[in-house]
Amino acid sequence: MNVPDAIREALRCLDITNPITDCDHLSGGCIHDVRRIQFTDRDSLVAKSSNRAEGIAQLRSEQDGLAALSRIAEQALVVPEVVGFHQTKSGAVLLMEYLTPGMAGHESWEVFGRSLACLHEVRVGERYGFQEDNFIGGTHQRNDWHDDWVDFNRNCRFQPQISLAQSRGHVSSSQGARLDQLLQSLSEFLPAGPRPSLLHGDLWSGNIMSLSDGRMAIIDPACSIGDGWADIAMMQLFGGVPTACIESYATARTDDSEVPSERLAVYQLYHLLNHVNLFGTSYLGRSMQMVEALLRA
């Protein structure tokens, strides 16, 4: 049985000495090495590890995001418990509880929508940002504190993505000009002061996990404090989330319950630009179509 030395060392340093029976790779490990560790006499754990400097920072950010979510998530919305984080000069390992997957039914998705709305209702201050910068996929994500949501999106979301795309030659000068024009018009699409909510930040269907007990879990966060509709935008961007879930979320909100289509498009554009920077120009056409549609609006 091949258990990486880094995982063995992390378990030892966290005083987990139970005999290991299996160490299987799990899906979703495109950035980090992800494994399920099974033991003879304790519940399984998930071990995510990296030996890259940036990967270590990403795992530390994931730990902090999970901790932030777990502090305020209600019981119906499961956040995997962090068992420990071990870092050495050459790498790091994040250990979490293993959640048994299952199949989500219609009711489970409706409950998830309501639970997410409850998460977004919790008061988390009056400013937008986060306690630290983190990562959206493999891209550095700024989270400087702002009093104005439009300024936060301009300075911490769009400008860094646009600058990165330009530096990599993904965006032409004419496309850059249209993106800059949209940046100057953000206040036409985004409110300056939406209710600050703790966001998962990367809530596509692959980061929503159906569990064997019928509940739903959220994994791999890129947290910040902002407009709760930003999470819904990501849920809708690539599909996989039933309409009933979105409707349940909107109904459960105590304010701003009408789905704001143009605002969602702005939030989706941020993720599309990030995909341009992560995966190349195959996402650029869709990004610019969205830019033109917003400017026409």
Secondary structure, DSSP 4 states (H G I P E B T S, - for coil): ----HHHHHHHHHTT--PPEEEEEE-S--SSSEEEEEEESSS--EEEEEE-SHHHHHHHHHHHHHHHHHHHH--TTEE-PPEEEEEE-SS-EEEEEE---B----HHHHHHHHHHHHHHHHS---S-BB-SS-EEETTEEE----BS-HHHHIIIIIIHHHHHHHHHTT-S-HHHHHHHHHHHHTGGGTS-SSPPEEEE-S---GGGEEEBTTS-EEE-S---EEEETHHHHHHHHHS--S-HHHHHHHHHH-SS--S--HHHHHHHHHHHHHHHHHHH-GGGHHHHHHHHHHHHH-
